[in-house]
Amino acid sequence: MTLKELRQKRGSIVEQMNTLNDKALEEKRSLTPEESEKWEAMDAEQDGLRKQIERTEKSAALAKEMSETRNRTEFPEGKKKEGEKRDVPYIASDEYRAAFAHYLASSERPNTDEFRALQADSDVIGGYLVAPQQFVADLIKFVDDLVFIRGLATVTPVVQADSLGIPSLDVDPADSDWTAEIQTGSEDSDMAFGKRELFPHPLAKRIKVSNKLLRVAALPVEQIVRDRLAYKFAVTEEKAFLTGTGSNQPLGVFTASPDGISTGQDVSDGNTATTVEGDGLINAKYSLKAAYWDRAVWIFHRDVVKQIRKLVDLNGQYIWQPGLQAGQPDRILDSPFRMSEFAPNTLTTGLYAGIIGDFSRYWIADALNMQVQRLVELYAETNQTGFIGRAELDGMPVLEEAFIRVTLA
């Protein structure tokens, strides 16, 4: 299917889901077990299509990038001309992949051409057992949890200091006075300033790898280790940006604190003890000043979004709306949302279920960007190489009025 067809199919499924839910709402009842099972199946299908659309868009961009890289590395003197036969079948070539596939599928000795193809680019660490690049890439595919707070936040490097100080206007002066021509109005003594401080905290992880594994593995082990360290550092940061305590780690937006977002920014009106309701979300959004709406983003766990998918407002309009146009995200009450595996999903009285806010008002101080140090001599006795990842950072909400948390009643 083309991207257009995928989006159209997803839109059609969403309409069917809404129709099924509308019928139950009109009859003032819950979905029957059969209807609920059907709705869940359609929801899974539309979400699968959403992921397929995202993958297709990313694959198209990646294919273009790989094609450009392949032309530079496989054929450094230019692309192979039509009809030209090369002595060396490069690892990513169709000839090499076909021969390798035959070898894997058959116990027979490869024919002469295949054997030549497999041996043609052999070196001291290769041979015909070295997998073609496409095969290796397939072996290491998996799904990572999304990390996105850093991309929404304001990030400031701290180069030559122990901390980052952020001046704040804690108390505004009172409104001006209507007065006479030669009068100055009442004197104001309320205006007050404060300061938010961020102290970067160290973050580290160590991995040891056998030197033999580094030498003989078909997979690029060292690159995998570096990539996974970077991702795991991002996950640890993401958890702290959302739920961190602020003690030797960042202060999260879901942690009530006078230093970040106090309980005065919690809105539970309209919700029940176990569910988020449409009125509750409306109350939350309209508790946020309209000046923040243009940049406001909801954050929920997928379990909460699943509840929200069935909610309608007083006019019968669904609160959740799919983004069916290229570049348009799904929205809740006309504001984009993100799903995080690290957002709260324990739905019970008094706990948080989500947040809406302008995350540019969440500040991150980086004293040391994530670095990986390679240790060769330290583990030489055990024939290992060590990899240490390090970072130093802090983070906190610096303006609480830019955030409203959704709380269960």
C-alpha positions in Angstrom: 0.0 0.0 0.0 1.0 3.6 -0.6 1.2 6.0 2.2 -2.0 7.6 1.0 -3.8 4.3 1.0 -2.5 3.5 4.5 -3.8 6.8 5.8 -7.2 6.3 4.1 -7.5 2.8 5.5 -6.6 4.1 9.0 -9.2 6.9 8.7 -11.9 4.4 7.6 -11.2 2.1 10.6 -11.3 5.1 13.0 -14.7 6.0 11.6 -16.0 2.5 12.2 -14.7 2.6 15.8 -16.5 5.9 16.4 -19.7 4.6 14.9 -19.6 1.6 17.2 -18.9 3.8 20.2 -21.6 6.3 19.2 -24.3 3.7 19.2 -23.5 2.7 22.8 -23.4 6.4 23.8 -26.8 7.1 22.1 -28.3 4.2 24.0 -26.6 5.3 27.2 -24.9 2.1 27.9 -21.4 0.6 27.8 -20.1 -1.5 25.0 -21.3 -5.1 25.1 -18.5 -7.8 25.4 -18.8 -8.5 21.7 -18.7 -4.8 20.8 -15.8 -4.2 23.1 -13.8 -7.1 21.5 -14.6 -5.7 18.1 -13.5 -2.2 19.1 -10.3 -3.4 20.7 -9.5 -5.4 17.5 -10.1 -2.3 15.3 -8.1 -0.1 17.7 -5.1 -2.5 17.5 -5.4 -2.5 13.7 -5.5 1.3 13.4 -2.6 1.6 15.8 -0.7 -0.9 13.7 -1.4 1.2 10.6 -0.1 4.3 12.4 3.1 2.5 13.2 3.4 1.2 9.7 2.9 4.7 8.3 5.7 6.0 10.6 7.9 3.1 9.6 7.3 3.6 5.9 8.1 7.3 6.1 11.3 6.5 8.1 12.2 3.7 5.7 11.9 6.0 2.7 14.3 8.5 4.3 16.7 5.7 5.4 16.7 4.1 2.0 17.7 7.3 0.4 20.5 7.8 2.9 21.7 4.2 2.5 21.6 4.5 -1.3 23.8 7.6 -1.2 26.2 5.9 1.3 26.3 2.7 -0.7 27.3 4.5 -3.9 30.1 6.1 -2.0 31.4 2.9 -0.3 30.7 0.1 -2.7 31.7 1.8 -5.9 34.1 4.6 -4.9 35.0 5.2 -8.6 31.3 5.6 -9.5 28.3 3.3 -10.0 28.8 0.1 -12.0 27.9 0.6 -15.6 25.2 -1.5 -17.2 26.7 -4.8 -18.4 29.9 -4.3 -16.5 31.2 -7.3 -14.6 33.3 -6.8 -11.6 35.8 -9.2 -10.2 34.9 -8.4 -6.6 31.2 -9.0 -5.5 30.8 -6.5 -2.7 29.2 -7.6 0.5 26.0 -5.6 -0.2 25.8 -6.7 -3.8 22.9 -8.8 -5.2 25.4 -11.5 -6.3 26.9 -11.9 -2.8 23.5 -11.9 -1.1 22.2 -14.5 -3.5 25.2 -16.8 -3.0 25.0 -16.4 0.8 21.3 -17.2 0.8 21.9 -20.3 -1.2 24.6 -21.4 1.2 22.3 -20.9 4.2 19.4 -22.8 2.5 21.4 -25.7 1.2 23.8 -28.3 2.7 25.4 -28.8 -0.8 28.7 -27.3 -1.7 28.2 -24.0 -3.6 28.8 -24.1 -7.3 32.0 -22.6 -8.7 30.5 -19.2 -9.4 29.0 -19.0 -5.9 32.1 -20.2 -4.3 34.1 -17.6 -6.1 31.6 -15.0 -5.1 31.8 -15.9 -1.5 35.6 -16.1 -1.4 36.2 -13.1 -3.6 36.1 -10.5 -0.8 37.5 -12.8 1.9 40.0 -11.4 4.4 41.5 -12.4 7.7 38.2 -11.8 9.6 35.7 -12.7 6.8 35.2 -15.6 4.5 32.0 -16.9 3.0 30.4 -17.2 6.4 30.3 -13.5 6.8 26.7 -12.4 6.5 25.8 -9.8 3.9 24.9 -6.4 5.3 21.2 -6.7 4.8 21.1 -10.0 6.7 22.9 -8.6 9.7 20.7 -5.5 9.9 17.7 -7.8 10.1 19.2 -9.6 13.0 19.3 -6.6 15.3 15.9 -5.0 14.7 13.9 -4.2 17.8 11.5 -1.6 19.1 12.8 1.1 21.5 10.7 3.1 23.9 10.2 6.6 22.7 12.3 9.4 24.4 11.4 12.9 23.4 11.5 15.2 26.4 14.9 16.5 25.6 13.7 17.5 22.2 10.9 19.6 23.7 12.9 21.1 26.5 15.3 24.0 26.7 18.8 22.6 26.9 21.7 24.8 28.2 25.4 23.7 28.4 27.2 24.4 31.7 30.8 24.7 30.6 32.8 26.4 33.4 30.6 26.3 36.5 29.2 23.9 39.0 25.6 24.9 38.5 23.2 26.8 36.3 21.3 29.7 37.8 18.1 30.9 36.2 16.6 34.2 37.4 12.9 34.1 38.0 10.2 36.7 38.5 8.4 35.2 41.5 5.9 38.0 42.2 4.6 40.4 39.6 3.8 44.1 40.4 0.2 44.9 40.8 -1.8 46.3 37.9 -1.4 50.0 37.1 -3.9 52.6 38.5 -6.2 55.0 36.7 -5.2 58.4 38.1 -5.0 62.1 37.4 -2.5 63.8 35.1 0.0 64.8 37.8 -0.4 61.7 40.0 1.9 58.6 39.9 -0.5 55.9 41.2 0.1 53.8 44.3 3.5 52.6 45.1 4.1 48.9 44.5 6.3 46.8 46.8 5.2 43.3 45.8 7.5 42.7 42.9 10.1 40.1 43.8 12.7 38.0 42.1 14.1 34.5 42.8 16.4 32.0 41.2 16.1 28.4 40.0 19.3 26.4 40.2 20.3 23.3 38.4 23.3 21.2 39.6 24.4 18.6 37.0 24.5 15.1 38.5 26.8 12.3 37.1 25.3 9.4 35.2 27.5 6.4 34.3 27.4 2.8 33.0 30.2 0.3 32.3 30.2 -2.7 29.9 33.0 -5.2 29.3 33.4 -7.1 26.0 35.6 -10.1 25.1 38.3 -9.0 22.7 37.7 -12.2 20.7 34.0 -11.3 20.3 35.1 -7.8 19.1 37.4 -9.5 16.6 35.4 -12.3 15.1 31.7 -11.3 15.4 29.8 -10.7 12.2 27.9 -8.0 14.0 29.6 -4.6 14.7 29.8 -5.3 18.4 31.6 -2.1 19.4 29.1 0.1 17.6 26.2 -1.8 19.1 27.6 -1.3 22.6 28.0 2.4 22.0 24.5 2.8 20.5 22.9 0.9 23.3 24.8 2.9 26.0 23.5 6.1 24.3 20.0 4.8 24.2 20.0 3.6 27.8 21.4 6.9 29.0 18.5 8.6 27.1 16.0 6.2 28.8 17.4 7.0 32.3 17.2 10.7 31.5 13.6 10.4 30.2 12.4 8.7 33.3 14.0 11.4 35.5 12.5 14.2 33.4 9.1 12.7 34.0 9.2 11.2 37.5 12.6 12.1 39.0 12.7 13.1 42.7 15.1 16.0 42.3 17.5 14.3 44.8 20.8 13.7 43.0 18.8 13.5 39.8 16.5 15.8 37.7 13.1 16.9 39.1 10.3 15.3 37.1 7.1 17.0 35.9 5.0 14.3 37.6 6.7 15.0 41.0 4.9 17.5 43.1 7.4 20.0 44.5 7.5 23.7 45.4 10.8 23.8 43.4 9.1 22.6 40.3 5.3 22.1 39.8 3.3 22.3 43.0 0.0 20.6 43.7 -1.7 23.9 42.8 -1.3 22.9 39.2 -3.2 19.6 39.7 -6.7 19.4 38.2 -9.0 16.5 39.1 -12.4 18.0 38.5 -14.4 16.0 36.0 -12.5 12.7 36.5 -13.4 9.7 38.5 -11.3 7.7 40.9 -10.2 5.3 38.2 -10.8 6.9 34.8 -10.0 10.1 32.9 -13.1 11.7 31.6 -13.8 14.2 28.8 -14.8 16.9 31.3 -11.6 16.3 33.3 -9.4 16.8 30.2 -11.4 20.0 29.2 -11.0 21.3 32.7 -7.2 20.6 32.6 -6.6 22.3 29.3 -8.7 25.4 30.2 -6.8 25.6 33.5 -3.7 26.3 31.4 -3.3 29.9 30.2 -4.2 30.2 26.5 -0.8 31.9 25.9 0.8 28.4 26.3 -1.6 26.6 24.0 0.4 27.0 20.8 3.3 25.0 22.2 1.4 22.8 24.6 1.7 19.0 24.4 -0.1 16.3 26.3 1.8 13.4 27.7 0.1 10.2 28.7 0.8 6.5 29.1 -0.7 4.4 26.3 -3.1 2.8 28.8 -4.6 6.3 29.5 -4.8 7.1 25.8 -6.8 3.9 25.3 -9.4 5.3 27.7 -9.4 8.7 26.1 -10.0 7.2 22.6 -13.6 6.5 23.6 -14.4 9.9 25.1 -16.7 12.6 23.5 -17.4 16.2 24.5 -20.9 17.6 25.1 -21.4 18.1 21.4 -20.7 14.4 20.6 -17.3 15.2 19.1 -14.5 12.8 19.9 -11.8 14.3 22.1 -9.1 12.2 20.3 -8.7 13.0 16.6 -6.3 11.1 14.3 -3.8 13.0 12.1 -4.6 11.7 8.7 -2.5 14.2 6.7 1.2 14.0 6.2 3.1 15.7 9.1 -0.1 16.1 11.2 0.1 14.3 14.6 -2.9 12.8 16.4 -4.5 15.3 18.8 -6.5 15.4 22.0 -8.7 18.5 22.3 -6.8 20.1 19.4 -3.4 19.8 21.1 -0.8 17.2 20.0 0.1 14.4 22.4 2.9 12.0 23.1 2.8 8.6 24.6 5.5 7.6 27.0 6.1 4.2 28.7 7.4 6.2 31.7 4.3 8.3 32.3 2.0 7.2 35.2 -0.5 4.4 34.4 -1.6 3.4 37.9 -5.2 4.7 37.7 -6.5 5.2 41.2 -7.6 8.0 43.5 -5.3 11.0 43.8 -2.6 9.8 41.4 -1.5 11.5 38.2 -2.8 10.3 34.8 -1.2 12.8 32.4 0.0 16.4 31.9 -0.3 19.2 29.4 2.2 22.0 29.2 4.8 24.0 27.3 7.9 21.9 27.7 10.2 24.6 26.6 9.7 25.7 30.2 11.5 22.5 31.3 15.2 23.3 31.5 18.0 20.9 31.1 21.6 21.8 32.2 24.3 19.7 30.5 27.8 19.8 32.1 29.0 16.8 30.1 27.3 15.4 27.0 27.1 11.6 26.8 30.6 10.3 26.2 32.0 6.7 25.8 35.5 5.9 27.0 37.3 2.8 25.6 39.4 1.0 28.2 42.0 -1.3 26.6 44.7 -1.8 29.2 42.6 -2.0 32.3 41.1 -5.4 31.4 44.0 -6.7 29.3 44.6 -9.5 31.8 41.2 -11.0 31.2 41.3 -10.3 27.4 38.5 -7.8 27.5 37.9 -4.2 26.5 35.8 -1.9 28.7 33.4 0.8 27.6 32.3 3.5 30.1 29.5 5.9 29.3 29.4 9.1 31.3 27.1 12.2 31.4 26.4 15.0 33.8 23.1 16.8 33.7 20.2 18.2 35.7 16.6 19.2 34.8 13.5 20.8 36.3 10.4 22.7 35.4 11.3 26.4 35.8 7.8 27.9 35.4 5.0 25.9 37.0 2.1 27.9 35.4 3.2 26.5 32.1 2.0 23.0 33.2 -1.2 21.4 34.4 -1.3 17.8 35.6 -4.3 15.6 35.1 -5.2 14.0 38.4 -7.8 11.3 39.3 -10.5 12.4 41.8 
